[in-house]
Amino acid sequence: MNQSILFNDDLIFNEAQDAWCFTGLISGQKVTIYFHSIELKQLEEINSCTKYDLEEITELWLEKNELEGDVIHINMK
């Protein structure tokens, strides 16, 4: 599936999910994307280069997966 997503500039660490996350818009629907990664979890902040990598990972995820609901969990190794 090839969906266009607009990413918001709201990258934060979500304590409840124990993961970095940000939101985006897909066809007008707000979605929250969580990135589950041991390496990312250890970072106090994420630079713009890593943020762009996360955006690309999300786009690749959307190409291979169907969006169900308004939350995406991406497990990274």
N, C-alpha and C positions, 0 to 999 in steps of 0.2 A: 504494500500500500504506500502510495506517495502522498503524504499530507504535508501541507505547509504549516509551519508553526512559527509564531512570533514569540520570542523569549522576553520576559520581563527582567529588569535589572534588580532582582530581589533575592540574590543568592544568600542563604543563611544556613547555619547548622541547626537542625531541628533535634532538640534533646529527646523528645518523646519517641521519635523514629530512629534516633541514634544515627542520623545520616544528613549529609548536605542536601539541600533542596532549593529549587526555584520554581517559578510558575511560568506558564506560557499560554498562548491562545491558539486553539485549533478550531477553525470554522466558527469563531465567536465564543467557543466554550473555554472557560478557564480550567487549566489542568495543573496539578502539582506533580513535579517530577522529583523523586527521591533517589539518591545515589548511595548505594550500600557498598562501602569499600573500607577495608582496614586501613589502607594507606591514606585515603582522603580523611578518614575520621581523626587521624592524628594531626591534621593541619589546623592551625588556629585561624588562618584565612586562606582564601584561594585567589591567586592572581588572575589577570585577564586571559593569559594564555591557557591556563587550565580550564577556565570558564568556557572558552571557545571550544576546547576539547569535549567538555561535558555537553555542550550544545550539539556538537557533531555526533556524539554517542547517542543522544536522544533522537536525532534525525534518523540515524541508522536503525535504532530500535523501532521507530514508527514505520519504517519501510518493511520490517519483518513481522510486526505484530499489529493486531487490531486493538484500537483504543476502546476500552470498556470502562465506562465511568469517568471520573475526573481525577484519578490518581494513577501515576505510573511509578512502579518500583523497578529500578535497574540495579541488578547485582553485578558488581565488577570484581574481577580477581586481581 
